[in-house]
């Protein structure tokens, strides 16, 4: 007993359908491999996380609002990376330190 059709025309139809299905699977695999390659390339090109950031205000003056560690989840989108010295100088000049990441403690201020 076989589960295949007994005649040639139906076997050819089944063969055609299987080839089309196989091509769809291969195309999907190629798409996923391309996406994975792009994701890996983007990950490799991502700039490193800075050690310190300064969050900036809104408006023309855009003065500094708060000093954060580079990994602080509370830092807003308007921020720029700074050196340790610039972060320490900002706190010494009166810019607030983030109360979540405690940037002031990390910089040696208590």
C-alpha positions as CSV (number, residue, x, y, z in Angstrom):
1,X,0.0,0.0,0.0
2,X,1.3,3.5,-0.8
3,X,-0.1,6.9,-0.1
4,X,0.9,8.3,-3.4
5,X,-1.5,8.7,-6.4
6,X,-1.4,5.7,-8.7
7,X,-1.3,7.7,-12.0
8,X,1.4,9.8,-13.6
9,X,-0.5,13.0,-14.1
10,X,-1.4,13.3,-10.4
11,X,2.2,12.3,-9.4
12,X,3.5,15.2,-11.7
13,X,1.0,17.6,-10.1
14,X,2.2,16.5,-6.6
15,X,5.8,16.9,-7.7
16,X,5.1,20.4,-8.9
17,X,3.3,21.3,-5.7
18,X,6.2,19.9,-3.6
19,X,8.8,21.8,-5.6
20,X,6.8,25.1,-5.1
21,X,6.4,24.4,-1.4
22,X,10.1,23.6,-1.1
23,X,11.0,26.9,-2.9
24,X,8.8,28.8,-0.5
25,X,10.6,27.2,2.5
26,X,14.0,28.0,0.9
27,X,13.0,31.6,0.3
28,X,11.8,32.0,3.9
29,X,15.1,30.5,5.2
30,X,17.0,33.0,3.0
31,X,14.9,35.9,4.3
32,X,15.6,34.9,7.9
33,X,19.3,34.4,7.3
34,X,19.4,37.9,5.7
35,X,17.6,39.4,8.7
36,X,20.0,37.7,11.1
37,X,23.0,38.9,9.2
38,X,21.6,42.5,9.2
39,X,20.9,42.3,12.9
40,X,24.4,41.0,13.7
41,X,26.0,43.8,11.5
42,X,23.9,46.4,13.3
43,X,24.9,45.0,16.6
44,X,28.6,45.1,15.7
45,X,28.3,48.7,14.4
46,X,26.5,50.0,17.5
47,X,28.6,52.5,19.3
48,X,29.7,51.6,22.8
49,X,27.7,52.7,25.8
50,X,29.3,55.8,27.3
51,X,30.4,55.8,31.0
52,X,28.7,59.1,31.7
53,X,26.0,61.2,30.0
54,X,24.5,64.6,30.6
55,X,20.8,65.1,30.0
56,X,19.9,68.3,28.2
57,X,16.9,70.6,28.6
58,X,14.4,71.7,26.1
59,X,14.6,74.9,24.1
60,X,17.3,77.2,22.7
61,X,19.5,77.2,25.7
62,X,19.4,73.4,26.2
63,X,21.3,73.7,29.4
64,X,22.3,70.5,31.3
65,X,19.6,69.1,33.6
66,X,21.1,66.0,35.1
67,X,24.2,63.8,35.1
68,X,23.7,60.1,34.6
69,X,25.8,56.9,34.3
70,X,25.9,55.6,30.8
71,X,23.6,52.7,31.6
72,X,21.0,54.7,33.5
73,X,17.4,53.8,32.4
74,X,16.1,57.2,33.6
75,X,18.2,59.2,31.2
76,X,16.0,60.9,28.6
77,X,16.5,61.1,24.8
78,X,18.2,64.5,24.9
79,X,21.5,63.4,26.3
80,X,25.1,63.5,25.2
81,X,28.0,61.4,26.3
82,X,30.7,63.1,28.3
83,X,34.0,62.1,30.0
84,X,34.3,61.4,33.7
85,X,36.0,64.8,34.2
86,X,33.1,66.7,32.4
87,X,30.5,64.8,34.4
88,X,32.3,65.6,37.7
89,X,32.8,69.2,36.6
90,X,29.0,69.5,35.8
91,X,28.1,68.2,39.3
92,X,30.6,70.5,40.9
93,X,29.0,73.4,38.9
94,X,25.6,72.6,40.4
95,X,24.0,70.2,37.8
96,X,21.9,67.6,39.6
97,X,23.0,64.0,39.7
98,X,20.4,61.3,38.9
99,X,18.8,59.9,42.0
100,X,18.4,56.5,40.3
101,X,21.8,55.7,39.1
102,X,23.6,57.9,41.7
103,X,26.1,59.3,39.3
104,X,27.4,61.6,42.1
105,X,28.4,58.6,44.2
106,X,30.1,57.0,41.2
107,X,32.0,60.2,40.6
108,X,33.2,60.4,44.2
109,X,30.6,63.0,45.5
110,X,28.7,62.2,48.6
